[in-house]
Amino acid sequence: MKRIGYLLSLCLVFLVATGDLWGQSGKPLFPETPGLVSYTHRKSFEKDVAATLDTIKSLGITDMEFSNLFGASPNALRDMLDDRGIKCSSYGVSYDALVNKTDEVGLNAKILGASFVRIAWIPHEGAFTVEDAKKAAKDFNKAGKKLKKKYGVAFCYHNHGYEFVSYKDGTLFDYLMQRTNPEYVSFEMDILWTFFPGADPAELLRKYGSRFKLMHLKDLKKGVKGDFSGKTSPENDVPLGTGQINIPEVLKAAKEACVKHYYIEDESKLKSVQVPQTMAYLKGLKE
């Protein structure tokens, strides 16, 4: 009897410590259902847009970032999204399109119902330089101003790793932040491409706060070493919580920064298995 009483006491201590007593498991850290980046299912979208949207909706996902129209017109894609109760909150385009086809980009974004336009790569040869960053900042300010004033959509730049090379007392990412107008240029943090070159995603969120409006959720396979190339094997994408990034810390910092949209991105061949794993992990996180 004493042994049974001792074991029951241990169980009670465990339940109280973990917050599971009487079903009280703590407040969810990530209560909303995350969105998804279309690139995750790029090959399926290329074959059948409607069927791929059905698959995504079956997961309970209703928020998406599209970086490709996959052969459909903006109007046709919007109709397919509306039919399924899915919203395109962010529309990704190329640097060239942003700079040279700003009006077309803005109009397409409006048709899709997107609140944001983003790009994810600044063209450069070899190592990313301050001259590359200087030109990009100028282009971002100009295009961002037009997109906001004429089309009512916000511009975001999605980091890709190469921007974190050292420059003066900081990095070229800091330089981009300093040289862009907060009124017209915001940022989308890709947490893998922040961690990969050695930066701390949570620290960066705390430093720049509301400049970050969007976020790509992805984790980096354990043992993989990063660099400033902005490139790694797609198979190094792993479910959140199984890689190298401190996801709870990042999400807490993102919440404080008031990030508006979170998108799961998984470029690997295992996306059909890993995306549900990531969603389950997020659902189980407690503050």
QUIGIWO-V20567 format. One line per field, one symbol per residue. phi: phi as a letter, one per 40 degrees, with the letter a starting at -180 (. if undefined). burial: + if it has 24 or more other C-alpha atoms within 12 Angstrom, else -. Layout:
phi=???
burial=???
//
This chain:
phi=.cccccccccccccccccgccfgcbgcccbcccccacdcdbdcccccacccccccccccgcbbbbbbacfgccdcccccccccbgbbccbbcbcdccdcbbdccccccccccgccbbbbbabdabgccbcccccccccccccccccccccbgbccbbccbhcccccafcabccdcccccbcdcbbbbbcccccccdchcbdccccccbfcccbbaccabbdcgcccabcgbacdcccbddgbbccccdcccccccccgdcbbbcbbccccdccccccccccccccbc
burial=----------------------------++--++++++++++--+---++-++++++-+-+++++++++----+--++-++--+-++++++++++-+++--++-++++++++++++++++++-----+++-+++-+++++++++++++--+-+++++++++++++-----+++++++--+++++++++++++++++++++++-++--++++++++++++++--+-+-+++-----++++++-+++++++++++++++-++++++++++--+--++++++-++--+--
//
